[in-house]
Amino acid sequence: MTADAWQPQAQTDDPFPDHRPDVVDCDVGWEVEFEALEVNTDRCTYGAFAQPALTAVSPGDAVIVDLWYDDLWAPEEAEAHLALGTGDEAWWELRLAVPGPADVLRIEFDAPVAADEGEPMWWHVHNHGSNSYRLQSVTVVSR
């Protein structure tokens, strides 16, 4: 993964069409900062991004995701949803209670399916409230 290769995903390619609001405002609110894709949900109300996989992935390969987020805030209790995958397959998902404390995470899991080099990999971020999420890296280790 290269942070500056992430681009907004077309509505027709969104792996979570049932999560997508009728109006998506994400022309601003996302940028590369400190070599991470940062999504600020107060200005990017729904984040759906994609980039070509930099390497082929086989089922069972180790996938390591490094990310962090600031304290999570919303005017009322809500849930954040983060996900990573290819095609219509979510490889990994995380749901977070909002409001909630900041955290730095390193998640490791086995790739559930194969992906060819160049196949679009997607990153999904949405929640209620004004929050910042940073995807630092996605690393694949062949096994």
DSSP file (Angstrom, degrees, kcal/mol; ACC not computed):
  #  RESIDUE AA STRUCTURE BP1 BP2  ACC     N-H-->O    O-->H-N    N-H-->O    O-->H-N    TCO  KAPPA ALPHA  PHI   PSI    X-CA   Y-CA   Z-CA
    1    1 A M              0   0    0      0, 0.0     2,-0.5     0, 0.0   137,-0.2   0.000 360.0 360.0 360.0 136.4    0.0    0.0    0.0
    2    2 A T    >>  -     0   0    0      1,-0.1     3,-2.3   135,-0.1     4,-0.5  -0.987 360.0-142.3-119.0 121.4    1.2    3.5   -0.8
    3    3 A A  G >4 S+     0   0    0     -2,-0.5     3,-1.1     1,-0.3    -1,-0.1   0.859  99.6  51.2 -54.2 -40.9   -0.7    6.2    1.1
    4    4 A D  G 34 S+     0   0    0      1,-0.2    -1,-0.3    -3,-0.1    28,-0.1   0.494  97.9  68.5 -80.2   0.7   -0.7    8.6   -1.8
    5    5 A A  G <4 S+     0   0    0     -3,-2.3    -1,-0.2     2,-0.0    -2,-0.2   0.609  72.2 108.9 -89.9 -13.0   -2.2    6.0   -4.2
    6    6 A W    <<  +     0   0    0     -3,-1.1    45,-0.2    -4,-0.5   116,-0.1  -0.440  46.7 178.9 -65.5 134.2   -5.6    5.9   -2.4
    7    7 A Q  E     -A   50   0A   0     43,-2.0    43,-2.4    -2,-0.1    -2,-0.0  -0.970  37.9 -87.3-134.1 149.7   -8.3    7.5   -4.5
    8    8 A P  E     -A   49   0A   0      0, 0.0     2,-0.3     0, 0.0    41,-0.3  -0.271  48.1-124.1 -55.3 141.1  -12.1    7.9   -3.8
    9    9 A Q        -     0   0    0     39,-3.6    39,-0.1     1,-0.1     5,-0.1  -0.682  21.9-108.8 -92.4 140.5  -14.0    4.9   -5.0
   10   10 A A    >>  -     0   0    0     -2,-0.3     3,-1.6     1,-0.1     4,-0.5  -0.343  26.8-118.4 -63.6 146.7  -16.9    5.2   -7.5
   11   11 A Q  G >4 S+     0   0    0      1,-0.3     3,-1.1     2,-0.2    -1,-0.1   0.863 115.1  58.1 -54.3 -38.3  -20.3    4.6   -6.0
   12   12 A T  G 34 S+     0   0    0      1,-0.2    -1,-0.3     3,-0.0    -2,-0.0   0.699 107.9  46.9 -68.3 -18.4  -20.8    1.6   -8.4
   13   13 A D  G <4 S+     0   0    0     -3,-1.6    -1,-0.2     3,-0.0    -2,-0.2   0.407  79.7 125.5-101.1   0.5  -17.6    0.0   -6.9
   14   14 A D    <<  -     0   0    0     -3,-1.1     6,-0.1    -4,-0.5    -3,-0.0  -0.440  51.1-153.6 -65.7 122.9  -18.5    0.6   -3.2
   15   15 A P  S    S+     0   0    0      0, 0.0    -1,-0.2     0, 0.0     3,-0.1   0.624  92.1  47.5 -72.8 -11.6  -18.4   -2.8   -1.3
   16   16 A F    >>  +     0   0    0      1,-0.1     3,-1.9     2,-0.1     4,-1.1  -0.476  62.0 155.9-124.3  61.0  -21.0   -1.4    1.2
   17   17 A P  T 34 S+     0   0    0      0, 0.0     3,-0.2     0, 0.0    -1,-0.1   0.807  74.8  59.1 -60.2 -28.1  -23.7    0.2   -0.9
   18   18 A D  T 34 S+     0   0    0      1,-0.2    -2,-0.1    -3,-0.1     0, 0.0   0.667 106.5  48.4 -75.1 -14.4  -26.2   -0.3    2.0
   19   19 A H  T <4 S+     0   0    0     -3,-1.9    -1,-0.2     2,-0.1    -3,-0.0   0.685  88.6 103.0 -90.0 -22.0  -24.0    1.8    4.3
   20   20 A R  S  < S-     0   0    0     -4,-1.1     4,-0.1    -3,-0.2    26,-0.1  -0.428  70.2-132.4 -71.2 125.5  -23.6    4.6    1.7
   21   21 A P        -     0   0    0      0, 0.0    -1,-0.1     0, 0.0     3,-0.1  -0.296  24.5-108.7 -70.3 163.0  -25.7    7.7    2.4
   22   22 A D  S    S+     0   0    0      1,-0.2     2,-0.5     2,-0.0    -2,-0.1   0.871 110.6  39.9 -59.4 -37.4  -27.7    9.3   -0.4
   23   23 A V  S    S-     0   0    0      2,-0.0     2,-0.6    22,-0.0    -1,-0.2  -0.966  72.6-168.0-118.1 121.9  -25.3   12.2   -0.4
   24   24 A V        -     0   0    0     -2,-0.5     2,-0.7    -4,-0.1     3,-0.1  -0.944   2.1-172.6-109.4 121.9  -21.6   11.6    0.0
   25   25 A D        +     0   0    0     -2,-0.6    20,-2.0     1,-0.1    21,-0.2  -0.881  35.3 128.1-115.3  97.6  -19.4   14.7    0.6
   26   26 A C        +     0   0    0     -2,-0.7    18,-0.1    18,-0.2    -1,-0.1  -0.017  24.7 116.0-142.0  32.0  -15.8   13.6    0.5
   27   27 A D  S    S+     0   0    0     16,-0.2     2,-0.3     2,-0.1     3,-0.1   0.838  93.3  16.6 -69.5 -31.3  -14.1   16.0   -2.0
   28   28 A V  S    S+     0   0    0     15,-0.5     3,-0.1     1,-0.1    -3,-0.0  -0.777  93.7  77.0-126.4 174.6  -12.1   17.3    1.0
   29   29 A G  S    S+     0   0    0     -2,-0.3    11,-3.6     1,-0.3     2,-0.4   0.480  82.4  81.0 100.1   2.9  -11.5   15.8    4.4
   30   30 A W  E     +E   39   0B   0      9,-0.2     2,-0.3    13,-0.1    -1,-0.3  -0.998  48.7 142.1-139.7 144.3   -8.9   13.2    3.3
   31   31 A E  E     -E   38   0B   0      7,-2.0     7,-3.3    -2,-0.4     2,-0.6  -0.977  51.9 -91.7-165.5 167.4   -5.2   13.6    2.7
   32   32 A V  E     +E   37   0B   0     -2,-0.3     2,-0.4     5,-0.2     5,-0.2  -0.850  48.0 168.4 -92.3 123.4   -1.9   11.9    3.0
   33   33 A E  E >   -E   36   0B   0      3,-2.6     3,-1.2    -2,-0.6    -2,-0.1  -0.995  66.3  -5.5-139.0 130.2   -0.2   13.0    6.3
   34   34 A F  T 3  S-     0   0    0     -2,-0.4    -1,-0.1     1,-0.3     3,-0.1   0.880 129.1 -58.9  52.8  41.2    2.8   11.4    7.9
   35   35 A E  T 3  S+     0   0    0      1,-0.2     2,-0.3    -3,-0.0    -1,-0.3   0.767 118.1 108.3  60.7  29.0    2.8    8.7    5.1
   36   36 A A  E <  S-E   33   0B   0     -3,-1.2    -3,-2.6   -33,-0.1     2,-0.8  -0.957  76.7-114.3-130.6 150.7   -0.7    7.7    6.2
   37   37 A L  E     -EF  32 135B   0     98,-2.3    98,-2.6    -2,-0.3     2,-0.5  -0.785  37.7-162.4 -82.0 115.0   -4.2    8.1    4.6
   38   38 A E  E     -EF  31 134B   0     -7,-3.3    -7,-2.0    -2,-0.8     2,-0.5  -0.876   8.8-169.1-104.0 131.2   -6.0   10.4    7.0
   39   39 A V  E     -EF  30 133B   0     94,-2.9    94,-2.3    -2,-0.5     2,-0.7  -0.981   5.1-163.3-120.3 120.2   -9.8   10.6    6.8
   40   40 A N  E >>  - F   0 132B   0    -11,-3.6     4,-2.3    -2,-0.5     3,-1.4  -0.908   6.1-158.9-102.8 111.4  -11.5   13.4    8.8
   41   41 A T  T 34 S+     0   0    0     90,-3.0    88,-0.2    -2,-0.7    91,-0.1   0.576  85.2  67.9 -75.2  -8.0  -15.2   12.4    9.1
   42   42 A D  T 34 S+     0   0    0     89,-0.4    -1,-0.3     1,-0.1     3,-0.2   0.783 119.0  23.2 -75.8 -24.5  -16.4   16.0    9.8
   43   43 A R  T <4 S+     0   0    0     -3,-1.4     2,-0.6     1,-0.2   -15,-0.5   0.604 127.3  49.0-112.7 -19.1  -15.4   16.9    6.2
   44   44 A C     <  -     0   0    0     -4,-2.3   -18,-0.2   -15,-0.3    -1,-0.2  -0.888  68.6-173.2-120.4  96.5  -15.5   13.5    4.5
   45   45 A T  S    S+     0   0    0    -20,-2.0    82,-0.4    -2,-0.6     2,-0.3   0.662  74.5  16.3 -70.9 -16.6  -18.9   12.1    5.6
   46   46 A Y  S    S-     0   0    0    -21,-0.2     2,-0.6    80,-0.1    -1,-0.2  -0.849  72.9-153.0-158.8 116.4  -18.3    8.7    4.1
   47   47 A G  E     + B   0 125A   0     78,-3.1    78,-2.8    -2,-0.3     2,-0.4  -0.841  23.1 160.1-103.4 117.8  -14.9    7.3    3.0
   48   48 A A  E     + B   0 124A   0     -2,-0.6   -39,-3.6    76,-0.2     2,-0.3  -0.943  17.8 167.0-132.7 110.6  -14.6    4.7    0.3
   49   49 A F  E     -AB   8 123A   0     74,-2.7    74,-2.5    -2,-0.4     2,-0.3  -0.860  12.2-173.5-126.7 156.0  -11.1    4.6   -1.2
   50   50 A A  E     +AB   7 122A   0    -43,-2.4   -43,-2.0    -2,-0.3    72,-0.2  -0.983   7.6 171.9-146.2 156.7   -9.3    2.1   -3.5
   51   51 A Q  E     - B   0 121A   0     70,-2.1    70,-3.4    -2,-0.3     2,-0.2  -0.961  43.4 -88.6-156.6 156.2   -5.8    1.5   -5.0
   52   52 A P  E     - B   0 120A   0      0, 0.0    67,-0.2     0, 0.0     2,-0.1  -0.457  48.6-106.6 -68.3 137.4   -4.2   -1.3   -7.0
   53   53 A A        -     0   0    0     66,-2.6    65,-2.7    63,-0.3    66,-0.1  -0.419  22.2-146.3 -61.0 135.5   -2.6   -4.0   -4.9
   54   54 A L  S    S+     0   0    0     63,-0.2     2,-0.3    -2,-0.1    -1,-0.1   0.632  77.8  19.5 -81.8 -14.6    1.1   -3.7   -5.0
   55   55 A T  S    S-     0   0    0     61,-0.1     2,-0.1    64,-0.1    63,-0.1  -0.979  88.5 -93.9-149.2 157.9    1.7   -7.5   -4.9
   56   56 A A        -     0   0    0     -2,-0.3     2,-0.4    61,-0.1    60,-0.2  -0.489  38.8-151.9 -71.4 147.0   -0.2  -10.7   -5.4
   57   57 A V  B     -I  115   0C   0     58,-3.3    58,-2.3    -2,-0.1    85,-0.0  -0.979   5.2-158.7-124.8 134.5   -1.8  -12.1   -2.3
   58   58 A S    >   -     0   0    0     -2,-0.4     3,-2.4    56,-0.2    53,-0.3  -0.830  38.1 -89.5-107.4 150.0   -2.5  -15.8   -1.7
   59   59 A P  T 3  S+     0   0    0      0, 0.0     3,-0.1     0, 0.0    55,-0.1  -0.342 116.7  27.3 -55.1 134.4   -5.0  -17.2    0.8
   60   60 A G  T 3  S+     0   0    0     51,-2.7     3,-0.0     1,-0.4    54,-0.0   0.228  85.3 135.7  94.1 -13.9   -3.3  -17.6    4.1
   61   61 A D    <   -     0   0    0     -3,-2.4    50,-3.1    50,-0.2     2,-0.4  -0.363  64.5-105.1 -60.6 147.9   -0.7  -14.9    3.5
   62   62 A A  E     -HG 110 141B   0     79,-2.4    79,-2.9    48,-0.2     2,-0.5  -0.627  33.7-163.9 -76.9 131.2   -0.3  -12.7    6.6
   63   63 A V  E     -HG 109 140B   0     46,-3.0    46,-2.2    -2,-0.4     2,-0.5  -0.981   3.1-165.8-116.4 125.9   -1.9   -9.2    6.2
   64   64 A I  E     -HG 108 139B   0     75,-3.0    75,-2.7    -2,-0.5     2,-0.5  -0.959   2.1-168.9-117.6 123.7   -0.7   -6.6    8.7
   65   65 A V  E     -HG 107 138B   0     42,-3.0    42,-2.8    -2,-0.5     2,-0.5  -0.954   1.9-167.7-115.5 124.1   -2.7   -3.4    9.1
   66   66 A D  E     +HG 106 137B   0     71,-2.4    70,-2.0    -2,-0.5    71,-1.7  -0.956  24.6 145.6-111.1 125.8   -1.3   -0.4   11.1
   67   67 A L  E     -HG 105 135B   0     38,-2.3    38,-3.3    -2,-0.5     2,-0.3  -0.976  23.5-167.3-151.4 162.2   -3.8    2.4   11.9
   68   68 A W  E     -HG 104 134B   0     66,-2.1    66,-2.9    -2,-0.3     2,-0.3  -0.983   2.1-167.0-149.1 161.0   -4.6    4.9   14.5
   69   69 A Y  E     -HG 103 133B   0     34,-2.3    34,-1.9    -2,-0.3    64,-0.2  -0.992  20.7-119.6-148.2 152.5   -7.4    7.2   15.4
   70   70 A D        -     0   0    0     62,-1.5    33,-0.1    -2,-0.3    62,-0.0  -0.198  63.1 -53.3 -78.3 176.2   -7.9   10.2   17.8
   71   71 A D        -     0   0    0     31,-0.1     2,-0.4     1,-0.1    61,-0.2  -0.282  65.1-123.6 -49.4 136.1  -10.5   10.2   20.5
   72   72 A L  B     -J  100   0D   0     28,-2.9    28,-1.8    25,-0.1     2,-0.4  -0.758  34.5-178.0 -94.0 130.3  -13.9    9.4   18.9
   73   73 A W        +     0   0    0     -2,-0.4    57,-0.4    57,-0.2    25,-0.0  -0.961  14.7 156.5-131.4 144.3  -16.6   11.9   19.3
   74   74 A A        -     0   0    0     -2,-0.4    55,-0.1    55,-0.2     4,-0.1  -0.949  48.8-116.0-156.3 153.5  -20.3   12.2   18.3
   75   75 A P  S    S+     0   0    0      0, 0.0     2,-0.3     0, 0.0    54,-0.0   0.739 103.9  15.2 -66.1 -20.8  -23.2   14.2   19.7
   76   76 A E  S    S-     0   0    0     52,-0.0    52,-0.1    22,-0.0    22,-0.0  -0.951 106.9 -69.7-144.1 164.3  -24.9   10.9   20.6
   77   77 A E        +     0   0    0     -2,-0.3     2,-0.2    20,-0.0    20,-0.0  -0.259  65.1 150.7 -58.5 139.3  -23.7    7.3   20.8
   78   78 A A  E     -C   98   0A   0     20,-3.2    20,-2.5    50,-0.1     2,-0.4  -0.823  39.0-109.8-152.5-173.1  -22.9    5.7   17.5
   79   79 A E  E     -C   97   0A   0     -2,-0.2     2,-0.3    18,-0.2    18,-0.2  -0.999  16.5-147.4-136.2 134.3  -20.7    3.2   15.8
   80   80 A A  E     -C   96   0A   0     16,-3.0    16,-1.8    -2,-0.4     2,-0.4  -0.714  12.8-156.0 -93.9 151.3  -17.7    3.6   13.5
   81   81 A H  E     +CD  95 126A   0     45,-2.8    45,-1.9    -2,-0.3     2,-0.4  -0.985  13.2 176.9-133.2 121.9  -17.0    1.0   10.8
   82   82 A L  E     +CD  94 125A   0     12,-2.7    12,-2.7    -2,-0.4     2,-0.3  -0.958  10.7 168.0-120.1 141.2  -13.6    0.4    9.2
   83   83 A A  E     -CD  93 124A   0     41,-1.9    41,-2.7    -2,-0.4     2,-0.3  -0.995  19.5-163.1-154.1 154.3  -13.0   -2.3    6.6
   84   84 A L  E     +CD  92 123A   0      8,-2.2     7,-2.2    -2,-0.3     8,-1.8  -0.995  33.6 112.6-136.8 139.5  -10.3   -3.5    4.1
   85   85 A G  E     -CD  90 122A   0     37,-1.8    37,-3.2    -2,-0.3     2,-0.3  -0.978  49.2-102.2-177.2-170.0  -10.8   -5.8    1.2
   86   86 A T  E >  S-CD  89 121A   0      3,-1.7     3,-2.8    -2,-0.3    35,-0.2  -0.967  78.3 -17.3-136.7 153.0  -10.9   -6.6   -2.5
   87   87 A G  T 3  S-     0   0    0     33,-0.7    -2,-0.0    -2,-0.3    28,-0.0  -0.270 127.3 -32.3  53.2-130.1  -13.8   -7.1   -4.9
   88   88 A D  T 3  S+     0   0    0      2,-0.1     2,-0.6   -72,-0.0    -1,-0.3   0.159 116.4 105.1-104.4  18.2  -16.9   -7.8   -2.8
   89   89 A E  E <   -C   86   0A   0     -3,-2.8    -3,-1.7    24,-0.0     2,-0.7  -0.882  60.3-150.1-105.1 115.0  -14.9   -9.6   -0.1
   90   90 A A  E     -C   85   0A   0     -2,-0.6    -5,-0.3    -5,-0.2     3,-0.1  -0.746  11.1-173.3 -78.9 118.6  -14.2   -7.8    3.2
   91   91 A W  E    S+     0   0A   0     -7,-2.2     2,-0.3    -2,-0.7    -6,-0.2   0.825  71.1   3.7 -79.3 -33.5  -10.9   -9.2    4.4
   92   92 A W  E     -C   84   0A   0     -8,-1.8    -8,-2.2    -3,-0.1     2,-0.3  -0.989  64.4-174.5-155.2 141.4  -11.1   -7.4    7.8
   93   93 A E  E     -C   83   0A   0     -2,-0.3     2,-0.4   -10,-0.2   -10,-0.2  -0.988   2.9-169.5-139.6 149.5  -13.6   -5.2    9.6
   94   94 A L  E     -C   82   0A   0    -12,-2.7   -12,-2.7    -2,-0.3     2,-0.4  -0.996   4.6-163.0-139.6 133.1  -13.6   -3.3   12.8
   95   95 A R  E     -C   81   0A   0     -2,-0.4     2,-0.4   -14,-0.2   -14,-0.2  -0.971  12.6-167.8-116.3 132.7  -16.6   -1.6   14.6
   96   96 A L  E     -C   80   0A   0    -16,-1.8   -16,-3.0    -2,-0.4     2,-0.3  -0.949  22.9-119.2-123.9 138.6  -15.8    0.9   17.3
   97   97 A A  E     -C   79   0A   0     -2,-0.4   -18,-0.2   -18,-0.2   -25,-0.1  -0.589  37.8-121.2 -73.4 133.6  -18.1    2.5   19.8
   98   98 A V  E    S+C   78   0A   0    -20,-2.5   -20,-3.2    -2,-0.3     2,-0.2  -0.992  95.7  43.2-120.6 124.9  -18.4    6.3   19.4
   99   99 A P  S    S+     0   0    0      0, 0.0   -26,-0.2     0, 0.0   -28,-0.0   0.480  92.1 132.1 -74.9 161.3  -17.6    8.1   21.7
  100  100 A G  B     -J   72   0D   0    -28,-1.8   -28,-2.9    -2,-0.2     2,-0.1  -0.978  54.1 -78.9-169.1 168.0  -14.5    6.3   22.6
  101  101 A P        -     0   0    0      0, 0.0   -32,-0.0     0, 0.0   -28,-0.0  -0.345  48.8 -98.3 -78.3 157.6  -10.8    6.7   23.4
  102  102 A A        -     0   0    0    -31,-0.1     2,-0.3    -2,-0.1   -32,-0.2  -0.267  47.1-177.9 -63.5 157.4   -8.0    7.1   20.9
  103  103 A D  E     -H   69   0B   0    -34,-1.9   -34,-2.3   -33,-0.1     2,-0.4  -0.992  29.1-142.9-158.0 156.4   -6.0    4.0   19.9
  104  104 A V  E     -H   68   0B   0     -2,-0.3     2,-0.4   -36,-0.2   -36,-0.2  -0.997  31.3-168.7-119.9 125.9   -3.1    2.8   17.9
  105  105 A L  E     -H   67   0B   0    -38,-3.3   -38,-2.3    -2,-0.4     2,-0.5  -0.924  25.3-172.1-124.9 142.0   -3.7   -0.7   16.4
  106  106 A R  E     -H   66   0B   0     -2,-0.4     2,-0.5   -40,-0.2   -40,-0.2  -0.973  21.0-173.2-123.9 114.3   -1.6   -3.3   14.6
  107  107 A I  E     -H   65   0B   0    -42,-2.8   -42,-3.0    -2,-0.5     2,-0.4  -0.918   5.0-171.2-111.5 131.0   -4.0   -6.0   13.3
  108  108 A E  E     +H   64   0B   0     -2,-0.5     2,-0.3   -44,-0.2   -44,-0.2  -0.986  16.6 152.1-123.9 133.7   -2.7   -9.2   11.7
  109  109 A F  E     -H   63   0B   0    -46,-2.2   -46,-3.0    -2,-0.4     2,-0.4  -0.956  45.7 -96.1-149.8 165.3   -4.9  -11.7   10.0
  110  110 A D  E     -H   62   0B   0     -2,-0.3   -48,-0.2   -48,-0.2   -49,-0.1  -0.720  44.7-108.0 -86.2 134.1   -4.7  -14.3    7.2
  111  111 A A        -     0   0    0    -50,-3.1   -51,-2.7    -2,-0.4   -50,-0.2  -0.433  26.4-154.4 -58.6 126.1   -5.8  -13.2    3.8
  112  112 A P  S    S+     0   0    0      0, 0.0     2,-0.3     0, 0.0    -1,-0.2   0.770  71.1  14.2 -78.5 -24.6   -9.1  -15.0    3.2
  113  113 A V  S    S-     0   0    0    -55,-0.1     2,-0.2   -24,-0.1   -53,-0.1  -0.898  85.8 -92.0-142.5 168.1   -8.9  -15.0   -0.6
  114  114 A A        -     0   0    0     -2,-0.3     2,-0.3   -55,-0.1   -56,-0.2  -0.488  32.9-169.5 -80.6 154.2   -6.3  -14.4   -3.4
  115  115 A A  B     -I   57   0C   0    -58,-2.3   -58,-3.3    -2,-0.2     2,-0.2  -0.982  17.1-131.1-143.1 135.3   -5.8  -11.1   -5.0
  116  116 A D    >   -     0   0    0     -2,-0.3     3,-2.2   -60,-0.2   -63,-0.3  -0.514  37.3 -91.8 -80.8 151.9   -3.7  -10.4   -8.1
  117  117 A E  T 3  S+     0   0    0      1,-0.3   -63,-0.2    -2,-0.2   -61,-0.1  -0.435 118.0  24.8 -57.2 134.2   -1.1   -7.7   -8.3
  118  118 A G  T 3  S+     0   0    0    -65,-2.7    -1,-0.3     1,-0.3   -64,-0.1   0.226  87.9 133.7  90.7 -14.5   -2.9   -4.6   -9.6
  119  119 A E    <   -     0   0    0     -3,-2.2   -66,-2.6   -67,-0.2    -1,-0.3  -0.467  69.2 -97.4 -66.8 138.5   -6.4   -5.7   -8.4
  120  120 A P  E     -B   52   0A   0      0, 0.0   -33,-0.7     0, 0.0     2,-0.4  -0.379  37.9-164.1 -61.9 128.1   -8.2   -2.9   -6.6
  121  121 A M  E     -BD  51  86A   0    -70,-3.4   -70,-2.1   -35,-0.2     2,-0.3  -0.918  13.2-152.3-106.6 139.0   -7.9   -3.0   -2.8
  122  122 A W  E     -BD  50  85A   0    -37,-3.2   -37,-1.8    -2,-0.4     2,-0.4  -0.834  14.8-158.9-120.7 156.0  -10.4   -0.9   -0.9
  123  123 A W  E     -BD  49  84A   0    -74,-2.5   -74,-2.7    -2,-0.3     2,-0.4  -1.000  13.0-163.5-131.0 128.2  -10.5    0.9    2.4
  124  124 A H  E     +BD  48  83A   0    -41,-2.7   -41,-1.9    -2,-0.4     2,-0.4  -0.947  11.9 171.2-120.8 131.1  -13.9    1.9    4.0
  125  125 A V  E     +BD  47  82A   0    -78,-2.8   -78,-3.1    -2,-0.4     2,-0.3  -0.975  10.4 147.3-140.0 122.7  -14.4    4.4    6.8
  126  126 A H  E     + D   0  81A   0    -45,-1.9   -45,-2.8    -2,-0.4     2,-0.3  -0.980   5.3 136.4-153.2 151.6  -17.7    5.8    8.1
  127  127 A N        -     0   0    0    -82,-0.4     2,-0.4    -2,-0.3   -47,-0.2  -0.950  49.3 -94.2-167.0 178.8  -19.1    6.9   11.4
  128  128 A H  S    S+     0   0    0     -2,-0.3     2,-0.2   -49,-0.1   -50,-0.1  -0.931  84.5  30.0-107.1 135.5  -21.3    9.6   12.9
  129  129 A G  S    S-     0   0    0     -2,-0.4     2,-0.8   -88,-0.2   -55,-0.2  -0.587  99.4 -55.4 113.4-176.5  -19.4   12.6   14.4
  130  130 A S  S    S+     0   0    0    -57,-0.4     2,-0.3    -2,-0.2   -57,-0.2  -0.871  72.1 145.1-109.3  99.5  -16.2   14.4   13.8
  131  131 A N        -     0   0    0     -2,-0.8   -90,-3.0   -59,-0.1     2,-0.4  -0.906  39.9-136.2-138.0 160.1  -13.3   12.0   14.0
  132  132 A S  E     -F   40   0B   0     -2,-0.3   -62,-1.5   -61,-0.2     2,-0.4  -0.980  17.8-176.9-123.9 127.5   -9.9   11.3   12.4
  133  133 A Y  E     -FG  39  69B   0    -94,-2.3   -94,-2.9    -2,-0.4     2,-0.5  -0.962   6.6-162.8-121.0 138.6   -8.7    7.9   11.2
  134  134 A R  E     -FG  38  68B   0    -66,-2.9   -66,-2.1    -2,-0.4     2,-0.9  -0.971   8.6-158.7-128.4 118.9   -5.2    7.2    9.8
  135  135 A L  E     +FG  37  67B   0    -98,-2.6   -98,-2.3    -2,-0.5   -68,-0.2  -0.849  16.1 177.0 -93.4 107.6   -4.4    4.1    7.8
  136  136 A Q  E     -     0   0B   0    -70,-2.0     2,-0.3    -2,-0.9  -133,-0.2   0.916  55.5 -16.8 -81.2 -46.1   -0.6    3.9    8.1
  137  137 A S  E     - G   0  66B   0    -71,-1.7   -71,-2.4  -135,-0.1     2,-0.4  -0.997  37.4-155.7-160.9 154.2    0.2    0.7    6.2
  138  138 A V  E     - G   0  65B   0     -2,-0.3     2,-0.4   -73,-0.2   -73,-0.2  -0.972  27.5-176.2-130.1 116.8   -1.1   -2.6    4.8
  139  139 A T  E     - G   0  64B   0    -75,-2.7   -75,-3.0    -2,-0.4     2,-0.5  -0.932  13.2-155.5-119.6 137.7    1.7   -5.2    4.5
  140  140 A V  E     - G   0  63B   0     -2,-0.4     2,-0.5   -77,-0.2   -77,-0.2  -0.953   6.0-168.6-114.1 130.1    1.4   -8.7    3.0
  141  141 A V  E     - G   0  62B   0    -79,-2.9   -79,-2.4    -2,-0.5     2,-0.1  -0.969  21.4-131.3-118.9 116.6    3.9  -11.4    4.1
  142  142 A S              0   0    0     -2,-0.5   -81,-0.1   -81,-0.2   -82,-0.0  -0.372 360.0 360.0 -66.5 141.7    3.8  -14.6    2.0
  143  143 A R              0   0    0    -85,-0.1    -1,-0.1    -2,-0.1   -82,-0.1   0.352 360.0 360.0-117.2 360.0    3.6  -17.8    3.9
